[in-house]
């Protein structure tokens, strides 16, 4: 019998990071990560990959409407922006002074 894998992978992007979109329709845009969908390896970035959603009429909005929302982007199309330099960078993980794994920028070699 095979065991089911319940452990979720570590991603290079977390909620609250500033990221740059490196591929797709929103290429070149930067924004804050609102949420990360770990199971699908996707993230919702503020102001990137805007989609239109038609909202049905209801009691509060009898006319209905068309809303602009952020769609999710695969995390392979995102790069973390280094807070020290302001440039997109790859990330690694290494032990800090307190012997905990922490992300660091491979460009500036400083912890994120």
C-alpha positions in Angstrom: 0.0 0.0 0.0 1.2 3.4 -0.9 1.0 6.3 1.6 -0.7 9.4 0.6 1.5 12.5 0.6 -0.1 15.0 3.0 3.0 17.2 3.3 2.7 20.3 1.1 5.7 21.7 -0.8 7.6 24.8 0.3 7.1 27.6 -2.2 9.4 30.5 -2.9 6.5 32.9 -2.6 4.4 33.7 0.5 1.5 36.0 1.2 2.6 39.6 1.7 5.7 39.3 -0.6 6.2 41.9 -3.4 6.6 40.0 -6.6 7.3 40.7 -10.3 5.4 38.9 -13.0 7.9 37.5 -15.5 5.6 35.8 -18.0 2.0 36.1 -19.3 -0.3 39.0 -20.1 0.7 41.0 -17.0 4.5 40.6 -17.7 6.5 43.3 -16.1 4.0 44.3 -13.4 4.8 44.2 -9.7 2.4 43.8 -6.9 1.7 42.4 -3.4 0.7 38.8 -3.1 -2.8 38.7 -1.6 -3.0 34.9 -1.2 -1.3 31.7 -2.2 -3.2 28.6 -3.3 -0.6 25.9 -2.3 -2.5 22.9 -3.7 -2.6 24.4 -7.2 0.7 26.3 -6.9 -0.9 29.6 -7.8 -0.9 33.1 -6.3 -3.2 36.1 -6.5 -1.2 39.3 -7.1 -2.7 42.7 -6.5 -3.2 44.5 -9.9 -2.0 41.7 -12.1 -4.0 39.3 -14.3 -7.2 41.2 -14.1 -10.4 39.3 -15.1 -14.0 40.4 -15.5 -16.7 38.7 -13.6 -20.4 39.1 -14.2 -22.4 39.5 -11.0 -26.1 38.4 -11.0 -28.7 40.9 -9.7 -29.5 40.6 -6.0 -31.2 42.7 -3.3 -28.2 45.0 -2.7 -27.5 45.3 -6.4 -30.7 45.0 -8.4 -29.0 45.9 -11.8 -26.2 43.4 -11.5 -22.7 44.4 -12.6 -19.4 43.6 -14.2 -16.5 43.6 -11.7 -12.8 43.5 -12.3 -10.9 41.0 -10.1 -7.4 39.6 -9.9 -7.0 36.1 -11.3 -4.5 33.6 -10.1 -1.0 33.3 -11.6 1.1 30.2 -11.5 4.1 30.7 -9.1 6.6 29.8 -11.8 5.7 33.1 -13.5 6.5 35.1 -10.4 9.8 36.3 -8.9 10.3 37.8 -5.5 11.4 41.4 -5.5 14.5 42.0 -3.2 13.6 44.6 -0.5 17.2 45.8 -0.4 17.7 46.5 -4.1 14.2 46.6 -5.5 15.1 44.1 -8.3 13.6 40.7 -9.0 15.7 37.9 -7.6 15.9 34.2 -7.1 15.7 32.9 -3.5 17.3 30.2 -1.5 17.0 29.0 2.1 19.7 28.9 4.7 20.1 28.9 8.5 20.1 32.3 10.2 21.6 33.2 13.6 18.8 31.5 15.5 19.3 28.2 13.6 16.1 28.5 11.6 15.7 28.2 7.9 15.1 31.6 6.3 14.8 32.8 2.7 17.6 34.9 1.3 18.1 36.8 -1.9 20.7 35.3 -4.3 21.4 38.7 -5.8 22.2 40.7 -2.7 22.9 37.6 -0.4 20.7 39.2 2.3 17.8 37.6 4.2 14.3 38.4 3.1 
